[in-house]
């Protein structure tokens, strides 16, 4: 990993990564009605210019996609990972025959840049398609202007982040990745993101199961952080999928992603940890080596 670039980002100099992301537009007089019936958050409360996190669940309350929604007047822009772009579009498009509801996939018309560090604050008010809820700010730039935007960032000494460095920053930031930290087997509340679910808006696909989990008090397991002070570099390269146990050998969860954090001078991980072991500071074990539960994002890694 490029430590100079890492230190630049973590000292406030800033960094960026260009990556494919899905961008889907929805509009029509019945857009709010249809969207409200498909996603976990309350579209009726989203004001012009506002944005929110939401999830598309299936009928069993399991995750199809994690999204950010931006309202621009009567149009709603839905941002999601490239891995879930097609699922989101197809899930929306099937309702276009049911009423005044239209959907367009805009992904190929734009290029997405995720911005890290203090420099991100300079772009939060930029005109255009800026998403800043739930993770680092991301900007959709028209494809024709992408090279100029990249040059502008370079001129401001904002470093371009490699794939390896991005993975470290992603884990430090507690950002789950579809197909790695969450998938179609994940029940939406297990992701543990604040502001993702409305429990007051009424019915939507998967609502019954999601609400049942909420009103019984808690999920069986939840995505959280792990501090891994006893894990070596060699061990750290193959932690994904490793089982967690309690001190008396009972199952405590499973690791989904891991990376070495130069700031914490230790491996860290994202993991699904069972409810009774979720409290920050709880000790669990990987092959007999201690791991400490940490709330996300990892404390001490941000400017």
Helices and strands as residue ranges (DSSP letters): H 3-10, E 15-19, E 21-27, H 31-36, G 43-45, E 51-57, E 63-72, E 75-81, H 82-93, E 102-105, G 107-109, E 110-116, G 118-123, E 129-131, E 138-142, G 143-145, H 146-155, E 159-160, H 163-173, G 188-191, H 207-216, E 221-228, H 233-236, E 243-245, E 251-261, E 266-274, G 275-277, E 283-286, E 289-294
